[in-house]
Amino acid sequence: MKGKGEYFGTHRVIKPEGLLPQAADKINNTPDIWSNEILIDVIVLQPTATAFHTIKEKYGTDINKIKEQIYAIVEDRGKFQDPVTKSGGILIGRVKNIGPDLHEKMDLEVGDKIATLVSLSLTPLKIYEITNIDLDTEQIVCNADAVLFESGIFTKIPDDLGQGLSLAVMDVAGAPTQVAMNAKPGDTVVVMGAGKAGLLCLAEAKKRVAPHGKVVCLEYSKTQCDIVKDLGIADVILEVDGQKPLETYYRYMEAMKGQLADFAVNTVNVKDTELSTILVTKDTGKIYFFSMSTDFVKASLGAEGIKKYVTMILGAGYYPGHAEITFNIVRENHKLRKYLVNRYCK
């Protein structure tokens, strides 16, 4: 075992020197850990929807090509990081070794099953073999080692939820947590996108705005719109194309009789939906751009161009207590839990 590394993991940065691991082009992914690191025996990787979408756009359903691309990314960078959006994802694994400088600081033992709550885009990762890629759940089963820095955060897998369900919701935990922090009773909340992040946001919004607020779902897919309806987690569901901002805006205004959103969340994994979200939000309202597909230049200058004064929150995935908030959404909403289990726990 090596000596003590730098708290934020900069001792692992290979190039460019001086950067933190997320921003670095290449990091050291050796499983020979420093004394203030944790070594993880990886079970499964869960890339962000944006990162996996980027790869699928290029290679379609060719599993071998997707595997080759993942191997190439990790070999080149020492971590899994989408070269286009720079996003990563999370992982689940078992604790393999704990550096002696962390034994007293961490409520953790060798053998514990954990989910990392820091991005794969900064996590040293060494893949030995990819054994399965599920194109539906976008999960990568592999034999690999990963390293968590002293500054890294994680959560133990709850016994009542299990590995599959925990993995499915943990990579998007930041989104519903922002709803919990920002949506108030009586608010109008808009959620763009009804993937798993969007569904969790809608469910939390329904609880937070009750009894007199409104929750609006904007979704491109009819199938997902039907799922939202069946789950009963939105008051208004509009099947719209967020890449067409004026069309989305007019459909929304008609359905809501001009009532703009107090708080909006964008969870989609495609580009050019920023203006749709901004248009349906009122002046002095807030928008949380969770998606890594967001172009913040388009968002900020687009808002300026239409004379819209909104507070825009960057899609930071971390908020204190976000794991437990998200776990509780699933625990409290039995229909949503059943859907997520059927969809992601194969």
Secondary structure, DSSP 8 states (H G I E B T S, - for coil): ------TTSGGGEEESTTS-TTT-SEE---SS--TT-EEEEEEEEEE-HHHHHHHHHHHTT-HHHHHHHHHHHHHHHSS---TTT---EEEEEEEEEE-TTTTTT-S--TT-EEEE-S-GGGS-EEEEEEEEEETTTTEEEEEEEEEE-TT--EEE--TTTHHHHHHHHHTTTHHHHHHHHH--TT-EEEEE--SHHHHHHHHHHHHHHTTT-EEEEEES-HHHHHHHHHHT--SEEEE--TTSHHHHHHHHHHHHTT--EEEEEE--SSSS-HHHHHHTEEEEEEEEE--TT--HHHHHHHHHHTT---EEE------TTHHHHHHHHHHH-HHHHHHHHHHH--
